[in-house]
Structures are given as C-alpha cells and as structure tokens.
Amino acid sequence: MKLGRREFLKLSTAATLASAFGGLGFDLSPTIAKANQLKINWAKESTSICCYCAVGCGLIVHTARDGSGRIINVEGDPDHPINEGALCAKGAAIYQLAENKNRILKPLYRAPGSDKWEEKSWDWMLDRIAKKIKEVRDKTFLRRNAKGQEVNRCEGLASVGSAAMDNEECWIYQAMLRSLGLVAIEHQARI
C-alpha cells in the first residue's frame, strides 16, 4: 500500500483526535440535574440589587431559614435583564460585605472638632440628621429672589442619589427633596 502525503495527514489527524478525546469518556446520553444535592437547597432565596455601581445588577441571595438571617450564598440573577446572571469582581465578592467580622453594625458619630468616633443609637442618629436638615433648611431657605419673584428654594442642601435605587424609589426620593425646596438634586448614574 502506497501512502501519499494527503492520506498520511488524514490518518495522522484521525489518530491524534482519537487519542486526544477517546480517553475522556464522553457520553452523549442525556443527564439529569440533581438540584436537591446543592448545599443551599434548604436556604431562603431572595432577589436583590448590587450596591457597588450605577449598573444595578441583579443578585440572588440565599439566607438561612433558622431565623438568624445569615447570608449563605450570593450569585448573579440569570433572570435579571441587566446582568443576566453575570457579575463583576466586586459583585461576585458581595457576600463579604454582609458576612464580615470587621463590618460596622452600629452608627458612628464624630463630633465637630473631635478626633474619635463614638457609637450612637439609630434613634439618636436619625434625630440628629433630621435636626441638622431642618436647621440648614431654615437658615438657607429663600422665599423670593432679588427680583422679588417667589422661588421657595433651599440653597444650603444638595443631594446625590444612590445607584441602588430603582425608578420608583428615585421618584419618591426626589419628591421628598423637592418638598424640602432643594434644587441641587443629582443622581449617581448621571455623574
């Protein structure tokens, strides 16, 4: 039998492929998914939004059902229209945001001129924020401009919204800000 160049290349290619893939054990028969074997099948599943940037990727968060609320797993939501299950490096590591021994769990307050932080209660902190907003609004509220036109605006406060808010939350938030008289209202997605 005479072996030409073409026949040699065909035979070599077939032998290489057979030896490379022959021992891998490919089985083309259908397989059955075994979701009941997952470690998180007993966990409560909730959807959420990633808090890191203005993209708003969807997340699936698995929490313990024992009442502790402890997060077990976080992954991208394949049904979310923005990320379709994919996450960036920050989003993929978002589990560490909640499950972290160094996470600050109580509000910290640093008094003007002080160099140390003090733990305060949420009630104290929210009351303090509300009082400061009212104080600044009262000092900087402008009823009429230099021409005598009624403007009713607060020039001493501004707001930059959160990227983790959806359209409905943004609408409610800006309506509250406008009721205070703010005109300097911005959103992170536009910056």
CNS distance restraints for C-alpha pairs under 8 A (distance, minus, plus):
assign (resid   3 and name CA) (resid   7 and name CA) 6.10 0.50 0.50
assign (resid   3 and name CA) (resid   8 and name CA) 6.28 0.50 0.50
assign (resid   4 and name CA) (resid   8 and name CA) 6.07 0.50 0.50
assign (resid   5 and name CA) (resid   9 and name CA) 6.31 0.50 0.50
assign (resid   6 and name CA) (resid  10 and name CA) 6.23 0.50 0.50
assign (resid   7 and name CA) (resid  11 and name CA) 6.04 0.50 0.50
assign (resid   8 and name CA) (resid  12 and name CA) 6.01 0.50 0.50
assign (resid   9 and name CA) (resid  13 and name CA) 6.04 0.50 0.50
assign (resid  10 and name CA) (resid  14 and name CA) 6.20 0.50 0.50
assign (resid  11 and name CA) (resid  15 and name CA) 6.12 0.50 0.50
assign (resid  12 and name CA) (resid  16 and name CA) 6.04 0.50 0.50
assign (resid  13 and name CA) (resid  17 and name CA) 6.16 0.50 0.50
assign (resid  14 and name CA) (resid  18 and name CA) 6.05 0.50 0.50
assign (resid  15 and name CA) (resid  19 and name CA) 6.11 0.50 0.50
assign (resid  16 and name CA) (resid  20 and name CA) 5.96 0.50 0.50
assign (resid  17 and name CA) (resid  21 and name CA) 5.94 0.50 0.50
assign (resid  17 and name CA) (resid  22 and name CA) 7.54 0.50 0.50
assign (resid  18 and name CA) (resid  22 and name CA) 5.01 0.50 0.50
assign (resid  19 and name CA) (resid  23 and name CA) 6.85 0.50 0.50
assign (resid  20 and name CA) (resid  24 and name CA) 7.88 0.50 0.50
assign (resid  21 and name CA) (resid  25 and name CA) 7.88 0.50 0.50
assign (resid  21 and name CA) (resid  26 and name CA) 7.97 0.50 0.50
assign (resid  22 and name CA) (resid  26 and name CA) 7.82 0.50 0.50
assign (resid  34 and name CA) (resid  38 and name CA) 7.82 0.50 0.50
assign (resid  35 and name CA) (resid  41 and name CA) 7.35 0.50 0.50
assign (resid  36 and name CA) (resid  41 and name CA) 6.27 0.50 0.50
assign (resid  37 and name CA) (resid  41 and name CA) 7.45 0.50 0.50
assign (resid  40 and name CA) (resid  62 and name CA) 7.08 0.50 0.50
assign (resid  40 and name CA) (resid  72 and name CA) 7.51 0.50 0.50
assign (resid  40 and name CA) (resid  73 and name CA) 7.63 0.50 0.50
assign (resid  42 and name CA) (resid  64 and name CA) 7.91 0.50 0.50
assign (resid  42 and name CA) (resid  65 and name CA) 7.53 0.50 0.50
assign (resid  43 and name CA) (resid  62 and name CA) 5.59 0.50 0.50
assign (resid  43 and name CA) (resid  63 and name CA) 5.47 0.50 0.50
assign (resid  43 and name CA) (resid  64 and name CA) 5.16 0.50 0.50
assign (resid  43 and name CA) (resid  65 and name CA) 5.82 0.50 0.50
assign (resid  43 and name CA) (resid  72 and name CA) 7.78 0.50 0.50
assign (resid  44 and name CA) (resid  62 and name CA) 5.43 0.50 0.50
assign (resid  44 and name CA) (resid  63 and name CA) 5.19 0.50 0.50
assign (resid  44 and name CA) (resid  64 and name CA) 6.28 0.50 0.50
assign (resid  44 and name CA) (resid  65 and name CA) 5.99 0.50 0.50
assign (resid  45 and name CA) (resid  60 and name CA) 6.60 0.50 0.50
assign (resid  45 and name CA) (resid  61 and name CA) 5.75 0.50 0.50
assign (resid  45 and name CA) (resid  62 and name CA) 4.65 0.50 0.50
assign (resid  45 and name CA) (resid  63 and name CA) 6.60 0.50 0.50
assign (resid  46 and name CA) (resid  60 and name CA) 5.71 0.50 0.50
assign (resid  46 and name CA) (resid  61 and name CA) 5.21 0.50 0.50
assign (resid  46 and name CA) (resid  62 and name CA) 6.45 0.50 0.50
assign (resid  46 and name CA) (resid  63 and name CA) 7.95 0.50 0.50
assign (resid  47 and name CA) (resid  58 and name CA) 7.02 0.50 0.50
assign (resid  47 and name CA) (resid  59 and name CA) 5.56 0.50 0.50
assign (resid  47 and name CA) (resid  60 and name CA) 4.61 0.50 0.50
assign (resid  47 and name CA) (resid  61 and name CA) 5.99 0.50 0.50
assign (resid  47 and name CA) (resid  77 and name CA) 7.56 0.50 0.50
assign (resid  48 and name CA) (resid  58 and name CA) 5.89 0.50 0.50
assign (resid  48 and name CA) (resid  59 and name CA) 4.99 0.50 0.50
assign (resid  48 and name CA) (resid  60 and name CA) 6.28 0.50 0.50
assign (resid  48 and name CA) (resid  61 and name CA) 6.92 0.50 0.50
assign (resid  49 and name CA) (resid  56 and name CA) 5.77 0.50 0.50
assign (resid  49 and name CA) (resid  57 and name CA) 5.69 0.50 0.50
assign (resid  49 and name CA) (resid  58 and name CA) 4.73 0.50 0.50
assign (resid  49 and name CA) (resid  59 and name CA) 5.60 0.50 0.50
assign (resid  49 and name CA) (resid 164 and name CA) 6.48 0.50 0.50
assign (resid  50 and name CA) (resid  56 and name CA) 5.78 0.50 0.50
assign (resid  50 and name CA) (resid  57 and name CA) 5.47 0.50 0.50
assign (resid  50 and name CA) (resid  58 and name CA) 6.34 0.50 0.50
assign (resid  50 and name CA) (resid  59 and name CA) 6.53 0.50 0.50
assign (resid  50 and name CA) (resid  91 and name CA) 6.32 0.50 0.50
assign (resid  50 and name CA) (resid  94 and name CA) 7.67 0.50 0.50
assign (resid  50 and name CA) (resid 164 and name CA) 6.84 0.50 0.50
assign (resid  51 and name CA) (resid  56 and name CA) 7.21 0.50 0.50
assign (resid  51 and name CA) (resid 163 and name CA) 7.08 0.50 0.50
assign (resid  51 and name CA) (resid 164 and name CA) 5.33 0.50 0.50
assign (resid  52 and name CA) (resid  90 and name CA) 7.21 0.50 0.50
assign (resid  52 and name CA) (resid  91 and name CA) 7.22 0.50 0.50
assign (resid  52 and name CA) (resid 163 and name CA) 7.86 0.50 0.50
assign (resid  52 and name CA) (resid 164 and name CA) 7.87 0.50 0.50
assign (resid  53 and name CA) (resid 163 and name CA) 6.04 0.50 0.50
assign (resid  53 and name CA) (resid 164 and name CA) 7.57 0.50 0.50
assign (resid  54 and name CA) (resid 162 and name CA) 7.89 0.50 0.50
assign (resid  54 and name CA) (resid 163 and name CA) 4.34 0.50 0.50
assign (resid  54 and name CA) (resid 164 and name CA) 6.82 0.50 0.50
assign (resid  54 and name CA) (resid 188 and name CA) 6.55 0.50 0.50
assign (resid  54 and name CA) (resid 189 and name CA) 5.10 0.50 0.50
assign (resid  55 and name CA) (resid  82 and name CA) 7.63 0.50 0.50
assign (resid  55 and name CA) (resid 163 and name CA) 7.32 0.50 0.50
assign (resid  55 and name CA) (resid 189 and name CA) 7.86 0.50 0.50
assign (resid  56 and name CA) (resid  82 and name CA) 7.24 0.50 0.50
assign (resid  56 and name CA) (resid 163 and name CA) 6.83 0.50 0.50
assign (resid  56 and name CA) (resid 164 and name CA) 6.03 0.50 0.50
assign (resid  57 and name CA) (resid  76 and name CA) 7.62 0.50 0.50
assign (resid  57 and name CA) (resid  80 and name CA) 7.41 0.50 0.50
assign (resid  57 and name CA) (resid  82 and name CA) 5.83 0.50 0.50
assign (resid  57 and name CA) (resid  83 and name CA) 5.31 0.50 0.50
assign (resid  57 and name CA) (resid  87 and name CA) 7.26 0.50 0.50
assign (resid  58 and name CA) (resid  76 and name CA) 6.08 0.50 0.50
assign (resid  58 and name CA) (resid  77 and name CA) 5.21 0.50 0.50
assign (resid  58 and name CA) (resid  80 and name CA) 5.46 0.50 0.50
assign (resid  58 and name CA) (resid  82 and name CA) 7.16 0.50 0.50
assign (resid  58 and name CA) (resid  83 and name CA) 6.57 0.50 0.50
assign (resid  58 and name CA) (resid  84 and name CA) 7.81 0.50 0.50
assign (resid  58 and name CA) (resid  85 and name CA) 7.39 0.50 0.50
assign (resid  59 and name CA) (resid  74 and name CA) 6.70 0.50 0.50
assign (resid  59 and name CA) (resid  75 and name CA) 5.68 0.50 0.50
assign (resid  59 and name CA) (resid  76 and name CA) 4.57 0.50 0.50
assign (resid  59 and name CA) (resid  77 and name CA) 4.78 0.50 0.50
assign (resid  59 and name CA) (resid  85 and name CA) 7.70 0.50 0.50
assign (resid  60 and name CA) (resid  74 and name CA) 5.75 0.50 0.50
assign (resid  60 and name CA) (resid  75 and name CA) 5.35 0.50 0.50
assign (resid  60 and name CA) (resid  76 and name CA) 5.95 0.50 0.50
assign (resid  60 and name CA) (resid  77 and name CA) 5.35 0.50 0.50
assign (resid  61 and name CA) (resid  71 and name CA) 7.06 0.50 0.50
assign (resid  61 and name CA) (resid  72 and name CA) 7.77 0.50 0.50
assign (resid  61 and name CA) (resid  73 and name CA) 6.02 0.50 0.50
assign (resid  61 and name CA) (resid  74 and name CA) 4.61 0.50 0.50
assign (resid  61 and name CA) (resid  75 and name CA) 6.71 0.50 0.50
assign (resid  62 and name CA) (resid  71 and name CA) 5.95 0.50 0.50
assign (resid  62 and name CA) (resid  72 and name CA) 5.52 0.50 0.50
assign (resid  62 and name CA) (resid  73 and name CA) 5.12 0.50 0.50
assign (resid  62 and name CA) (resid  74 and name CA) 6.29 0.50 0.50
assign (resid  63 and name CA) (resid  69 and name CA) 5.75 0.50 0.50
assign (resid  63 and name CA) (resid  70 and name CA) 5.48 0.50 0.50
assign (resid  63 and name CA) (resid  71 and name CA) 4.39 0.50 0.50
assign (resid  63 and name CA) (resid  72 and name CA) 5.40 0.50 0.50
assign (resid  63 and name CA) (resid  73 and name CA) 7.23 0.50 0.50
assign (resid  64 and name CA) (resid  68 and name CA) 6.60 0.50 0.50
assign (resid  64 and name CA) (resid  69 and name CA) 5.72 0.50 0.50
assign (resid  64 and name CA) (resid  70 and name CA) 5.51 0.50 0.50
assign (resid  64 and name CA) (resid  71 and name CA) 6.45 0.50 0.50
assign (resid  64 and name CA) (resid  72 and name CA) 6.58 0.50 0.50
assign (resid  65 and name CA) (resid  69 and name CA) 7.18 0.50 0.50
assign (resid  70 and name CA) (resid  99 and name CA) 7.72 0.50 0.50
assign (resid  71 and name CA) (resid  95 and name CA) 7.37 0.50 0.50
assign (resid  71 and name CA) (resid  98 and name CA) 7.24 0.50 0.50
assign (resid  71 and name CA) (resid  99 and name CA) 6.88 0.50 0.50
assign (resid  73 and name CA) (resid  95 and name CA) 6.67 0.50 0.50
assign (resid  74 and name CA) (resid  92 and name CA) 7.62 0.50 0.50
assign (resid  74 and name CA) (resid  94 and name CA) 7.16 0.50 0.50
assign (resid  74 and name CA) (resid  95 and name CA) 5.74 0.50 0.50
assign (resid  75 and name CA) (resid  85 and name CA) 7.44 0.50 0.50
assign (resid  75 and name CA) (resid  87 and name CA) 7.85 0.50 0.50
assign (resid  75 and name CA) (resid  92 and name CA) 6.82 0.50 0.50
assign (resid  76 and name CA) (resid  83 and name CA) 7.49 0.50 0.50
assign (resid  76 and name CA) (resid  84 and name CA) 7.32 0.50 0.50
assign (resid  76 and name CA) (resid  85 and name CA) 4.05 0.50 0.50
assign (resid  76 and name CA) (resid  86 and name CA) 5.50 0.50 0.50
assign (resid  76 and name CA) (resid  87 and name CA) 5.86 0.50 0.50
assign (resid  76 and name CA) (resid  92 and name CA) 7.72 0.50 0.50
assign (resid  77 and name CA) (resid  83 and name CA) 7.46 0.50 0.50
assign (resid  77 and name CA) (resid  84 and name CA) 6.12 0.50 0.50
assign (resid  77 and name CA) (resid  85 and name CA) 4.33 0.50 0.50
assign (resid  77 and name CA) (resid  86 and name CA) 7.57 0.50 0.50
assign (resid  78 and name CA) (resid  83 and name CA) 7.40 0.50 0.50
assign (resid  78 and name CA) (resid  84 and name CA) 4.27 0.50 0.50
assign (resid  78 and name CA) (resid  85 and name CA) 3.69 0.50 0.50
assign (resid  78 and name CA) (resid  86 and name CA) 7.43 0.50 0.50
assign (resid  79 and name CA) (resid  84 and name CA) 5.75 0.50 0.50
assign (resid  79 and name CA) (resid  85 and name CA) 7.00 0.50 0.50
assign (resid  80 and name CA) (resid  84 and name CA) 5.07 0.50 0.50
assign (resid  80 and name CA) (resid  85 and name CA) 6.90 0.50 0.50
assign (resid  83 and name CA) (resid  87 and name CA) 6.87 0.50 0.50
assign (resid  87 and name CA) (resid  91 and name CA) 5.26 0.50 0.50
assign (resid  87 and name CA) (resid  92 and name CA) 5.53 0.50 0.50
assign (resid  88 and name CA) (resid  92 and name CA) 5.99 0.50 0.50
assign (resid  89 and name CA) (resid  93 and name CA) 6.31 0.50 0.50
assign (resid  90 and name CA) (resid  94 and name CA) 6.27 0.50 0.50
assign (resid  93 and name CA) (resid  97 and name CA) 7.66 0.50 0.50
assign (resid  94 and name CA) (resid  98 and name CA) 7.53 0.50 0.50
assign (resid  95 and name CA) (resid  99 and name CA) 6.20 0.50 0.50
assign (resid  96 and name CA) (resid 100 and name CA) 5.60 0.50 0.50
assign (resid  97 and name CA) (resid 103 and name CA) 7.50 0.50 0.50
assign (resid  98 and name CA) (resid 103 and name CA) 7.33 0.50 0.50
assign (resid  99 and name CA) (resid 103 and name CA) 7.91 0.50 0.50
assign (resid 106 and name CA) (resid 119 and name CA) 6.46 0.50 0.50
assign (resid 106 and name CA) (resid 120 and name CA) 7.00 0.50 0.50
assign (resid 106 and name CA) (resid 121 and name CA) 7.07 0.50 0.50
assign (resid 106 and name CA) (resid 122 and name CA) 7.51 0.50 0.50
assign (resid 107 and name CA) (resid 119 and name CA) 5.92 0.50 0.50
assign (resid 107 and name CA) (resid 120 and name CA) 5.63 0.50 0.50
assign (resid 107 and name CA) (resid 121 and name CA) 6.54 0.50 0.50
assign (resid 107 and name CA) (resid 122 and name CA) 6.45 0.50 0.50
assign (resid 107 and name CA) (resid 125 and name CA) 7.10 0.50 0.50
assign (resid 108 and name CA) (resid 117 and name CA) 5.87 0.50 0.50
assign (resid 108 and name CA) (resid 118 and name CA) 5.43 0.50 0.50
assign (resid 108 and name CA) (resid 119 and name CA) 4.72 0.50 0.50
assign (resid 108 and name CA) (resid 120 and name CA) 6.02 0.50 0.50
assign (resid 109 and name CA) (resid 117 and name CA) 5.39 0.50 0.50
assign (resid 109 and name CA) (resid 118 and name CA) 5.18 0.50 0.50
assign (resid 109 and name CA) (resid 119 and name CA) 6.38 0.50 0.50
assign (resid 109 and name CA) (resid 120 and name CA) 6.65 0.50 0.50
assign (resid 109 and name CA) (resid 125 and name CA) 7.94 0.50 0.50
assign (resid 110 and name CA) (resid 114 and name CA) 6.23 0.50 0.50
assign (resid 110 and name CA) (resid 115 and name CA) 7.18 0.50 0.50
assign (resid 110 and name CA) (resid 116 and name CA) 6.07 0.50 0.50
assign (resid 110 and name CA) (resid 117 and name CA) 4.63 0.50 0.50
assign (resid 110 and name CA) (resid 118 and name CA) 6.26 0.50 0.50
assign (resid 111 and name CA) (resid 117 and name CA) 7.73 0.50 0.50
assign (resid 120 and name CA) (resid 124 and name CA) 6.49 0.50 0.50
assign (resid 120 and name CA) (resid 125 and name CA) 6.60 0.50 0.50
assign (resid 121 and name CA) (resid 125 and name CA) 6.23 0.50 0.50
assign (resid 122 and name CA) (resid 126 and name CA) 6.03 0.50 0.50
assign (resid 123 and name CA) (resid 127 and name CA) 6.09 0.50 0.50
assign (resid 124 and name CA) (resid 128 and name CA) 6.09 0.50 0.50
assign (resid 125 and name CA) (resid 129 and name CA) 6.21 0.50 0.50
assign (resid 126 and name CA) (resid 130 and name CA) 6.17 0.50 0.50
assign (resid 127 and name CA) (resid 131 and name CA) 6.12 0.50 0.50
assign (resid 128 and name CA) (resid 132 and name CA) 6.16 0.50 0.50
assign (resid 129 and name CA) (resid 133 and name CA) 6.17 0.50 0.50
assign (resid 130 and name CA) (resid 134 and name CA) 6.22 0.50 0.50
assign (resid 131 and name CA) (resid 135 and name CA) 6.03 0.50 0.50
assign (resid 132 and name CA) (resid 136 and name CA) 6.11 0.50 0.50
assign (resid 133 and name CA) (resid 137 and name CA) 5.96 0.50 0.50
assign (resid 133 and name CA) (resid 157 and name CA) 7.94 0.50 0.50
assign (resid 134 and name CA) (resid 138 and name CA) 5.98 0.50 0.50
assign (resid 135 and name CA) (resid 139 and name CA) 6.32 0.50 0.50
assign (resid 136 and name CA) (resid 140 and name CA) 6.07 0.50 0.50
assign (resid 136 and name CA) (resid 156 and name CA) 6.33 0.50 0.50
assign (resid 136 and name CA) (resid 157 and name CA) 7.27 0.50 0.50
assign (resid 137 and name CA) (resid 141 and name CA) 5.50 0.50 0.50
assign (resid 137 and name CA) (resid 154 and name CA) 5.95 0.50 0.50
assign (resid 137 and name CA) (resid 155 and name CA) 7.98 0.50 0.50
assign (resid 137 and name CA) (resid 156 and name CA) 6.58 0.50 0.50
assign (resid 137 and name CA) (resid 157 and name CA) 7.11 0.50 0.50
assign (resid 137 and name CA) (resid 180 and name CA) 7.58 0.50 0.50
assign (resid 139 and name CA) (resid 156 and name CA) 7.89 0.50 0.50
assign (resid 140 and name CA) (resid 154 and name CA) 5.65 0.50 0.50
assign (resid 140 and name CA) (resid 155 and name CA) 5.65 0.50 0.50
assign (resid 140 and name CA) (resid 156 and name CA) 5.22 0.50 0.50
assign (resid 141 and name CA) (resid 152 and name CA) 7.00 0.50 0.50
assign (resid 141 and name CA) (resid 153 and name CA) 5.71 0.50 0.50
assign (resid 141 and name CA) (resid 154 and name CA) 4.29 0.50 0.50
assign (resid 141 and name CA) (resid 155 and name CA) 6.41 0.50 0.50
assign (resid 141 and name CA) (resid 156 and name CA) 7.56 0.50 0.50
assign (resid 141 and name CA) (resid 181 and name CA) 7.59 0.50 0.50
assign (resid 142 and name CA) (resid 151 and name CA) 6.95 0.50 0.50
assign (resid 142 and name CA) (resid 152 and name CA) 5.57 0.50 0.50
assign (resid 142 and name CA) (resid 153 and name CA) 5.32 0.50 0.50
assign (resid 142 and name CA) (resid 154 and name CA) 6.07 0.50 0.50
assign (resid 142 and name CA) (resid 155 and name CA) 7.30 0.50 0.50
assign (resid 143 and name CA) (resid 150 and name CA) 5.78 0.50 0.50
assign (resid 143 and name CA) (resid 151 and name CA) 5.56 0.50 0.50
assign (resid 143 and name CA) (resid 152 and name CA) 4.31 0.50 0.50
assign (resid 143 and name CA) (resid 153 and name CA) 6.60 0.50 0.50
assign (resid 144 and name CA) (resid 148 and name CA) 5.30 0.50 0.50
assign (resid 144 and name CA) (resid 149 and name CA) 5.21 0.50 0.50
assign (resid 144 and name CA) (resid 150 and name CA) 4.40 0.50 0.50
assign (resid 144 and name CA) (resid 151 and name CA) 5.31 0.50 0.50
assign (resid 144 and name CA) (resid 152 and name CA) 6.64 0.50 0.50
assign (resid 145 and name CA) (resid 149 and name CA) 5.57 0.50 0.50
assign (resid 145 and name CA) (resid 150 and name CA) 6.67 0.50 0.50
assign (resid 145 and name CA) (resid 151 and name CA) 6.45 0.50 0.50
assign (resid 152 and name CA) (resid 181 and name CA) 6.31 0.50 0.50
assign (resid 153 and name CA) (resid 180 and name CA) 7.84 0.50 0.50
assign (resid 153 and name CA) (resid 181 and name CA) 4.32 0.50 0.50
assign (resid 153 and name CA) (resid 182 and name CA) 5.94 0.50 0.50
assign (resid 153 and name CA) (resid 183 and name CA) 6.74 0.50 0.50
assign (resid 154 and name CA) (resid 180 and name CA) 7.12 0.50 0.50
assign (resid 154 and name CA) (resid 181 and name CA) 4.85 0.50 0.50
assign (resid 154 and name CA) (resid 182 and name CA) 5.06 0.50 0.50
assign (resid 154 and name CA) (resid 183 and name CA) 7.04 0.50 0.50
assign (resid 155 and name CA) (resid 182 and name CA) 6.80 0.50 0.50
assign (resid 155 and name CA) (resid 183 and name CA) 7.31 0.50 0.50
assign (resid 155 and name CA) (resid 184 and name CA) 7.78 0.50 0.50
assign (resid 157 and name CA) (resid 182 and name CA) 6.45 0.50 0.50
assign (resid 157 and name CA) (resid 184 and name CA) 7.29 0.50 0.50
assign (resid 158 and name CA) (resid 182 and name CA) 6.51 0.50 0.50
assign (resid 158 and name CA) (resid 183 and name CA) 7.35 0.50 0.50
assign (resid 158 and name CA) (resid 184 and name CA) 4.82 0.50 0.50
assign (resid 158 and name CA) (resid 185 and name CA) 5.90 0.50 0.50
assign (resid 159 and name CA) (resid 184 and name CA) 6.45 0.50 0.50
assign (resid 159 and name CA) (resid 185 and name CA) 4.97 0.50 0.50
assign (resid 159 and name CA) (resid 186 and name CA) 6.05 0.50 0.50
assign (resid 159 and name CA) (resid 187 and name CA) 7.90 0.50 0.50
assign (resid 160 and name CA) (resid 185 and name CA) 6.24 0.50 0.50
assign (resid 160 and name CA) (resid 186 and name CA) 4.74 0.50 0.50
assign (resid 160 and name CA) (resid 187 and name CA) 5.04 0.50 0.50
assign (resid 160 and name CA) (resid 188 and name CA) 6.23 0.50 0.50
assign (resid 161 and name CA) (resid 165 and name CA) 7.93 0.50 0.50
assign (resid 161 and name CA) (resid 170 and name CA) 7.48 0.50 0.50
assign (resid 161 and name CA) (resid 185 and name CA) 7.75 0.50 0.50
assign (resid 161 and name CA) (resid 186 and name CA) 6.19 0.50 0.50
assign (resid 161 and name CA) (resid 187 and name CA) 4.40 0.50 0.50
assign (resid 161 and name CA) (resid 188 and name CA) 5.79 0.50 0.50
assign (resid 162 and name CA) (resid 187 and name CA) 6.61 0.50 0.50
assign (resid 162 and name CA) (resid 188 and name CA) 6.00 0.50 0.50
assign (resid 163 and name CA) (resid 187 and name CA) 7.41 0.50 0.50
assign (resid 163 and name CA) (resid 188 and name CA) 5.69 0.50 0.50
assign (resid 163 and name CA) (resid 189 and name CA) 6.11 0.50 0.50
assign (resid 165 and name CA) (resid 169 and name CA) 5.63 0.50 0.50
assign (resid 165 and name CA) (resid 170 and name CA) 6.03 0.50 0.50
assign (resid 166 and name CA) (resid 170 and name CA) 6.16 0.50 0.50
assign (resid 167 and name CA) (resid 171 and name CA) 6.13 0.50 0.50
assign (resid 168 and name CA) (resid 172 and name CA) 6.37 0.50 0.50
assign (resid 169 and name CA) (resid 173 and name CA) 6.04 0.50 0.50
assign (resid 170 and name CA) (resid 174 and name CA) 6.02 0.50 0.50
assign (resid 171 and name CA) (resid 175 and name CA) 6.07 0.50 0.50
assign (resid 172 and name CA) (resid 176 and name CA) 6.28 0.50 0.50
assign (resid 173 and name CA) (resid 177 and name CA) 6.32 0.50 0.50
assign (resid 174 and name CA) (resid 178 and name CA) 6.00 0.50 0.50
assign (resid 174 and name CA) (resid 185 and name CA) 7.36 0.50 0.50
assign (resid 175 and name CA) (resid 179 and name CA) 6.15 0.50 0.50
assign (resid 176 and name CA) (resid 180 and name CA) 6.60 0.50 0.50
assign (resid 177 and name CA) (resid 181 and name CA) 6.61 0.50 0.50
assign (resid 177 and name CA) (resid 182 and name CA) 5.62 0.50 0.50
assign (resid 177 and name CA) (resid 185 and name CA) 7.74 0.50 0.50
assign (resid 178 and name CA) (resid 182 and name CA) 5.14 0.50 0.50
assign (resid 178 and name CA) (resid 183 and name CA) 6.91 0.50 0.50
assign (resid 186 and name CA) (resid 190 and name CA) 7.54 0.50 0.50
assign (resid 187 and name CA) (resid 191 and name CA) 6.92 0.50 0.50
